[in-house]
């Protein structure tokens, strides 16, 4: 893809969007239904920007800190962060951190993510946002199960 914004992509440079193109609904019992939508072809940076600016699906980055992808929320509508540590002391509008923390000893980022997904404040927050995606740097089977229980899918590359 060309480096200049809005430049048309050459043959073979088409970016197909898969995971975020889904129709998400809930039935009367509250079960989340995921249906694949038509995958638009994004041929330029302008296409990518326009696509994510119109995003209606909640996307949450769950991590000890937001540093890995800080600033992505400016590009993606309906994007927020759930973190264990708030390096902005509550001043960043898209960062959510559970209010109560007991001293914890974690062995990995997976442990932090699973702790966050089990936390009552985080569960309330994610349920309020509705069905959507979680972006994680690291996860395991427990993370997948906790996400599923909260009506979330883990965003993975195609």
C-alpha positions, 0 to 999 in steps of 0.5 A: 500500500502506498505511504501517502494517505488516500493513495489508491492501492495497487493490484494485490494491495487490497486489505480485506477486513474480516473480524470487525465486519459482523452483525451483532445482535442479542436474542430475547434470552440475551444470547449474542448472535454473530453473523458475518457481514459482507467484507468491504475492500479497503484500498487506501488509508482513507478507506481504512480511516473511514471504515473505523470512524464509522465502527459501531461495534464496541472494541476494548483493549484489555491490558495492564497499561494502554501503552501498546496501542495508545492513540488508536482510539483517535482512529477507531470509533467506539474504542476504549481501554480497560487497564490495571494501571492508569498512567494518566491518573484518571485524565484520559477519557477512554481509559477505564480502570477498576476502582478497587485493587487488592495487592496482586502478584501476577506472573504474566500479562495473561494473569492480569487480563484474567484478573481484570475480566473477573473483576466486578467493575470490569464485568459491569463496564463490558456488559454495559458496552454490549457485544463486541471485541476484546483486543489483547496482547496475551491470552489463554483458554481462561481468557477466552472463556471469560470473554465469551461469558461477557459476550465478547470475542477476542479480535484476531487477525484473519 
